[in-house]
Amino acid sequence: MIGSLLVFRQYLLPAASTRQTIRTISGHGLDVWLYTDREWFVRDLQAPHVARE
């Protein structure tokens, strides 16, 4: 269905890999958006594009 936002594929990362990825992305001064199977998290609610999601 178009527009249903149905997840058709997901890949889960081990917690250690996720922590390292967050450190790497943050270390380059980039915003980190973390998606889980139920919700998503951002560190800065004022970051670009967050308000539109």
Secondary structure, DSSP 8 states (H G I E B T S, - for coil): -TTS----------HHHHHHHHHHHHHTT---EEE-SS-EEES-TTSTTGGG-
